[in-house]
Amino acid sequence: MIIMYDKITILIPCRNEEKFISAIIEDVINQDYPKDKTEVFIIDGMSDDKTREIINQYSTKYSGLKVLDNPQKTVPYAMNIGIKASSGDIIIRMDVHSLYPKDYISKLVYFLEKLNADNVGGVCITKPFSDTLMAKAISLVLAHPFGVGNSYFRIGAKEIKEVDTVPFGCYKRKIFDKIGLFDESLIRNQDDEFNARLKKNGGKIFLIPDIKIIYCARNSLKTLAKMYYQYGYFKPLVNLKIGSPATLRQLVPFGFILSLIFFLILSLFFRPAIWAFIFILFSYLLAQIIVSLKIAIKNDIKLFFILPVAFATLHFSYGIGYINGIKNFVFLKKHKKKQIEDMSLTR
């Protein structure tokens, strides 16, 4: 059963996505939600590849699709531009690197209404970007509890559950009038900050396992490291803004890296401390080997030699990013726009 609103708005932030933009536009066009009740804004971060050309080809055929410029290029600016331009009662963000079933929008709207929620989202089924062993390893790491902890939208859930965040999000439009827009100082984690603010104001967020999104993971260690470094780097700033610490899963890589650094430095003055360093590192490597072997046996034994590197890339990138974020945002008070803009963008 499809629940009708006068208008819903789909927001798609993008920048230089010529390889993916056609697929998401096709997914939106093929949704079973009525076209006359849907407006679609693709907010383009001034792409310099063929992204804009491809979008324009579709917009001439589909009158409900419009392009908005995002001179600032990052996702929170794109979302805020789209929200300000929207006329829908419901705001749905969709990510370019994902594929969606044809009932995606109708199910989101149905559960948003049924659960009297302020934000609902589905489960990400992580798939490799390409057919290489590295791409397969990265996709498996991003969907395993050893890699991402109890992030339910990544590892899955058996039933509908109230959570702290969901991927992309389907929001009631009025929530933005109540608590404000996305924080434009956050290149990453802007959805986490907004959802934390939403919950602090009494809002409810639900994960719907029946809604499944196919997410195409990064295909190289370099892009994985860059992405997770930024996730870790901006998390302390999110914590400062919402006035509360991160969840336990977000602190684990930080605590692990910090303990290694602490005991290694301490061993320079107190030599027995080196044994604590060795124990922590050995325990991590042993856990890596056990988890990687189990995954490899189930999927492809050749992955056993790649998975530990992928796990370490994720954990160390996030942990080092978190430490740098604490240094810059907590101790050095570098909240300035210029400092944030100096980071290279991934979108």
N, C-alpha and C positions, 0 to 999 in steps of 0.2 A: 504493500500500500504506500503510495507516494503522498506525503504531506505537502500541500501547496502554500507557498508564500507569494505575495504580490511580486516580489523580486528577490533573487539571491545574487550575490556577487562573487565571482571567482577571481582571485589575485594570483598571478604567476610572475614572481621576480625572475629576471634572467640577465645574463651578460655573456656574450660569446658562447652561445650554446647551439651552434649550427648542427651539431651531431644529434642533438636530442629534441630540439624545439618542435619538429614536425610530429614526433610521436606523442608528445603531451597535447598538442592542439588536436590531433586526431582523437585522442582519448576524451577530451572535453566535448568535441563535436558529437561523439557517439554516445554520450551519456543519455540515460533514459529520462532524465528530468526535462520538463518542457523547455524548449529553446526560447519561447517568448517570455519566459519568466527568469531567464538567466542572462546576466551581463558578464563578460569576460574581459579583464584588463591584464594585458601582458606589460609589465613595467620593465622596460629595457634600460640597463645600465650603460647606455651609449656603446653598444657592441661595435667592434671594428672588424668582425668577420661577416659571414653571410646570414647571420641570425635575423637581422631586420628585414632583409630582402625576402626571406622565407615567411616571416610573419605577415608582411604586406600582401604576399600572394594569397594567404588564407583570409585576410581581412576583407579582401575584395569579394570573396565568395560567401563569407559568414558575417552578416551585419552586426551580430552581437559581440564580435571581437574588436577590441580597440587597443591601440598601443599608446602607452604613456612614457615620457622620458624620465629617466632617473640620473641626473647629472652627477650625483654623489656616488652612484654605482653600487652601494652596499644594500643588503637585504632589508634592514629596518627602514631605511629611507624609502625603498620601493614599496614596502607594506603601507607606510604612512601616506605616501602619494596615492596609492590605490584606495585606501580607506576613505580619504578625503574626497575622492572623486566618485565613490560608490553611492548607489541609491538602494542597495539591497538591505533587507532585514537580517540577512545572514551573510557573514563573510567567511569564505573558504579559501585558505591558501593551498596551492598545489605546487609541488617541487618539480623542476624540470628533469631531474635525474631519476624519475620514478614512472612506473606504469600503473594504470588504474582500471579496475573493472567498470563495466558500463553502468552499474548501479551504485557506484561510489558516492556520488553527490546525493542521490535520493536516500541512501541508507544513513549518511551523516545527518541529513536534515531530519529524518524520522527519529533517530535516537536522540538527537539534540532536544527534540520536542518531548519524546516519550519519557526521558530521564529528567526533564526539567533542568538540563545542564547548561553551563555557560560555554563549554568547549568540549568537543568530542573528537576522537581520532581513531585510526585503525592501527593494525600491526604491520610492521615493515618486514617483508620477506626479502632478505638480502641476497642478491644474485651477483655473480662476477661481471665486471665490465666487459671482459673479453674471455677468450678460451685459454689463456695462459695459466700456468700453475700459480704464479704470483697473484693474479687476479682472483683465482679460486680461493687461495689461502686467505687473502684479505677479506673476502666475503664471509668466509667461515669464522674468522676471528671476530668480525663485527656482529655476529649472531650468536656468540657463545658467552655464557656467564663469566668464564675466566677472562674474556676480553672486555666485556662491557658491564659486568655485574648484574644486578637485578633490574636492568632497564627493560621493563616489560614490553614496550613497543618494539624492542629489538629481539628479545628472546622468546616472546609470545606469552600468552595467558590462556587459561582454559575457560574463563568466564569474564563477563563484564566486570571491570573493577575501577574504583576511583583511584586516580593516580596524580602525580605531581606535574606531569607533562605528557604530551602526545606529539606525534610527528605532524608538522604542518598546521593542523588545527581547523576546526569549523566552529566559529564564534557567533553568538548573538551580537548584532550590530550595536545594541545599546550598551554593551559592556565597555566599548571604547569611549563612549560618552561619559561613562561612570568613572573609569579609572585611568583614562588617558590612552595614548598611542604607544607604539613600540619605542624603546630607548635607542636613539640614533647613534649613541656613542659605542654601541656594541656591534662589532663586525660579526662575532659569533655569540651564541647563547642568548640572543635577543628574545627568542620564544620562551626560554627558561625563565628569564627575568619577568617577562610579561605574565606568564602563568603563575609564578610565585606571587606576583602582585595581585593577580586575580583571586588566588586562594586566600590571601591575607584579607581581602575584602569580602570574604564569604562565598566566593564562586566555587563551582564544582566542575571538575574535569574527569571525563570517563574514557577509558580505553575499551574499544569494541573489537573483540577478537574476530568476529565474523566479517569485519571489513579488512581486507588484505591488500596491501600496496606492495608492488614489486619495486624494490630500491636497487639501483645499479651502483655498486660500491666503486670506490676509486681503484685504479688498476696498477698503481705503482707505490713503492714504499715512500717515495718522495712526496707524493700528493697526500698519502695517508698521514705522514709525519707532519706536514704543513697544516692539515686540517685539525689534527688532534692537539698540536701545539697551540693553535688559536683557541680551541675549546678550553684547554687548561688555562691559557693566559688570561682570558676574559672572565673566568669563573670567579676569582676573588673580587673583581669589580661588580659582578652581579650580586655577590654576597654583601658587599658594602651597600649597594643600592637598596636591597630588600631588608637589610638589617638583621640577617640571620645566616648561620653557617650553611655550607653545602650539605647534601645528603651524604651518608657514610660511603656509598659507592664512589662518589666524586672525590673523596679524600684519600682513598686507598693508594692510587698511584703517587700522589703527593707525599703521603706518609712513607711509602716504600723508598722513593728516591731520596727524601730528606734523611731517613735513617741510614742509608748507605753513605751519604755525604758526611753525616755527623760522626759515625764510627770510623770512617776513613781518616778524617781530620783528627779525631781524638787519638787514634793510634799513633800519630806523630809524637804525642806527648805521653801517652799511656799505652805501651805496646800490646798488652793483652786485649785491647779494644778491637784489634784486627780480627780476632776470632768471632766477635759479634758481626762484623762486616761480612766475613766469610760465611757464617751461618745463614744470615739473611739472604745473601746472594745465592748460596747453594740451594736453599729451600725454594727460592723463586725458580731457579733453573730446573730443579727436580720436578716441581709442579708443572712447569712448561713442558717438559719432556713427557710426563704422564698424560697430560691433556692433549698434547699434539699427537701422541701415538694413538690415543683413542679415536681422535678425529680422523687421522690418516687411515687407520684400519677400516673405518666406516665409509670413507670416501675414495681415497687414492693414496696408497702407501708412499708415493713419491712426495706427497705434501709434508711428510714428517720432517723433511730437511728444510722446509721453508716456513712452516707455521711458527716455530720458535722466534724466528727473525721478525715475522709480522706482529706477533704478540708483543715482543720487546719494543718494536717501533711505536706501536700504539701507546703502551704504558709509559715508556721513557719520554716520548714527545709530550704527552699530556702532563706528566709529573713535572718535567722541566718547565713547561709553559706555566703551570700553576705556581711554581716557585718564583719565576720571573714576574708573574702577575702580582703576587704578594709584595715582592720587592718594589715594583713600580707604583702600584695603586695604593697599597697600605702604608708602606714606609716612605716612599719618595713623593707620594701624593700626585702622581702624574695622571691626572684625569683630563688633561687638556686634549682638545680635538686634534691638534697637530700631531701629538705623539701617537694617537690612535691611527690617524690617516697614514703615518709613515710605514705601517705594516702593509706588506704586499697583499693584494686581494686575490682570492681564489675564485671569485665570480665576477 
